[in-house]
């Protein structure tokens, strides 16, 4: 850029802590680093992944980066206002006919417990409900992932069920908690500054 002063004060895709931006192939090293944290990937309900490399991550980013809808998903990088990459978030499972969507979010271990993840989800919820006109957000997490369960509760999600022994990784079966947030519940939470 040349002598342009950027003014993010009215930018939709930010909070006072983070900004969502398009993923680029320059983020391949961050995605590779994610793959090395097997515990986080397991908590993310993926399980143990096969080894990957920067080239494979670059190919994934060439397909899914750029904030364009591919395979019913839009992926975002989460960064601080100083442009430090701290994680990744998606809006996915977008179903126009039934008016529902889902999200995923992962924050790198050194950046956790700073409010970055909840702010990223708040932006995705706002986009899903206020821009895309969806009526419900569905989500899930491993039953032992207390941080994720607490995040859902803080955002006003209701636990709608528990799928017993739904996932298998690290030698054990794990239950999955199912959460839902309706547009009316989002509006109440938003008015009460929960979201």
C-alpha positions in Angstrom: 0.0 0.0 0.0 1.0 3.5 -0.6 0.3 6.5 1.6 -3.1 5.3 2.7 -4.1 5.6 6.3 -6.3 2.6 7.3 -9.3 3.4 9.5 -10.8 0.2 11.0 -13.1 2.1 13.4 -16.2 1.1 11.4 -15.0 -2.3 10.3 -17.5 -5.2 10.7 -14.9 -7.9 11.2 -13.3 -6.7 14.4 -13.8 -6.3 18.1 -11.7 -4.4 20.6 -9.3 -7.4 20.8 -9.2 -9.1 17.4 -9.8 -8.9 13.7 -10.9 -11.6 11.4 -9.2 -11.6 8.0 -8.9 -13.8 5.0 -6.5 -16.7 5.3 -3.7 -16.6 2.8 -1.0 -19.1 1.7 1.4 -17.1 4.0 -0.6 -18.7 6.9 0.6 -22.2 5.9 3.2 -22.2 8.7 0.6 -21.4 11.3 -1.7 -24.2 10.0 1.3 -26.5 10.1 2.0 -25.4 13.7 -1.6 -26.2 14.6 -1.1 -29.8 13.3 1.8 -30.3 15.8 -0.4 -29.7 18.8 -2.1 -33.1 18.9 -3.9 -32.4 22.1 -5.6 -29.2 20.7 -6.5 -31.1 17.5 -8.1 -33.8 19.6 -10.0 -31.3 21.6 -11.1 -29.8 18.3 -12.8 -33.2 17.6 -10.4 -34.2 14.9 -8.4 -36.9 16.7 -4.8 -37.8 15.8 -4.0 -36.6 12.3 -1.6 -38.0 9.9 1.6 -36.0 9.5 1.4 -33.0 7.2 3.8 -30.4 5.9 3.9 -26.7 4.8 3.2 -27.7 1.1 0.0 -29.6 2.1 -1.1 -26.6 4.2 -0.4 -24.3 1.4 -2.6 -26.4 -1.0 -5.4 -26.3 1.6 -5.1 -22.5 1.8 -5.1 -22.2 -1.9 -8.5 -24.0 -1.9 -10.1 -22.6 1.2 -8.3 -19.3 1.8 -9.4 -15.9 0.6 -12.7 -15.7 2.6 -14.7 -17.3 -0.2 -17.4 -19.9 0.3 -16.0 -23.4 -0.6 -17.8 -26.6 0.2 -20.2 -24.6 2.4 -17.5 -23.1 4.5 -15.8 -19.8 4.9 -12.5 -19.8 6.8 -10.9 -16.8 8.6 -7.6 -16.1 10.3 -7.9 -14.6 13.8 -5.4 -11.9 14.4 -4.7 -9.2 17.0 -4.8 -5.5 16.0 -1.0 -5.7 15.7 -1.5 -8.3 13.0 -0.3 -11.2 15.1 -1.9 -14.5 14.0 -3.6 -16.2 17.0 -5.9 -18.8 15.4 -8.5 -19.7 12.9 -12.3 -19.7 12.7 -14.9 -20.9 10.2 -18.6 -20.5 9.5 -19.8 -23.8 7.9 -22.8 -26.0 7.5 -24.7 -23.1 6.0 -28.2 -24.3 5.1 -30.2 -21.6 3.5 -33.3 -23.8 3.2 -33.5 -24.6 6.9 -31.9 -21.4 8.1 -29.0 -22.9 10.1 -25.2 -22.8 10.3 -22.3 -23.9 12.4 -18.9 -22.6 13.4 -15.5 -23.8 14.5 -12.7 -21.9 16.2 -9.2 -22.8 17.4 -6.8 -20.4 19.1 -3.1 -21.2 19.3 -2.1 -22.4 22.8 0.1 -19.3 23.7 -2.9 -17.0 23.0 -5.6 -18.7 24.9 -7.6 -17.2 27.8 -7.4 -13.7 26.4 -10.9 -13.5 24.9 -9.8 -13.9 21.3 -11.8 -17.0 20.6 -15.1 -15.8 22.1 -14.7 -12.5 20.1 -14.1 -14.5 16.9 -17.3 -16.5 17.5 -19.3 -13.4 18.3 -18.4 -12.0 14.9 -19.3 -15.2 13.2 -22.7 -15.3 15.0 -23.4 -11.7 14.1 -22.6 -12.4 10.5 -24.7 -15.6 10.5 -27.7 -14.1 12.2 -27.6 -10.4 11.1 -26.3 -10.7 7.6 -27.1 -14.2 6.3 -30.5 -14.3 8.0 -30.0 -17.7 9.6 -32.3 -18.6 12.4 -30.2 -21.2 14.3 -26.5 -21.9 15.0 -25.6 -25.5 15.8 -22.4 -26.5 17.5 -20.7 -29.4 19.3 -17.7 -30.2 21.4 -16.1 -33.1 23.1 -17.7 -33.7 26.6 -14.3 -33.3 28.3 -13.6 -29.9 26.6 -14.8 -27.8 29.5 -13.3 -24.6 27.9 -15.5 -25.1 24.8 -18.6 -26.0 26.8 -18.1 -22.8 28.9 -17.7 -20.7 25.8 -21.0 -22.0 24.4 -22.8 -21.2 27.7 -21.3 -17.7 27.8 -22.6 -17.0 24.4 -26.1 -18.1 25.3 -26.1 -21.6 23.6 -28.4 -24.2 25.1 -27.1 -27.8 25.5 -29.6 -29.8 23.4 -28.1 -33.2 23.8 -25.2 -35.6 24.4 -24.1 -38.1 21.8 -22.7 -41.0 23.8 -19.4 -42.5 22.7 -19.6 -40.5 19.5 -15.9 -40.1 18.7 -12.9 -42.4 19.1 -9.4 -41.1 19.5 -6.4 -41.8 21.7 -7.7 -45.2 22.5 -11.0 -44.1 24.0 -14.6 -43.3 23.0 -15.7 -39.8 23.9 -19.2 -38.3 24.3 -20.0 -35.2 22.3 -22.1 -32.3 23.6 -24.6 -30.7 21.2 -25.4 -27.0 21.5 -27.9 -24.8 19.7 -28.6 -21.0 19.7 -31.8 -19.7 18.1 -32.0 -16.2 16.6 -34.4 -15.1 19.4 -31.9 -16.3 22.0 -29.1 -14.5 20.2 -31.1 -11.3 20.1 -31.7 -11.5 23.9 -28.1 -12.2 24.6 -27.0 -9.5 22.3 -29.3 -6.9 24.0 -27.9 -8.0 27.3 -24.3 -7.7 26.0 -23.6 -11.4 26.4 -22.5 -11.8 22.8 
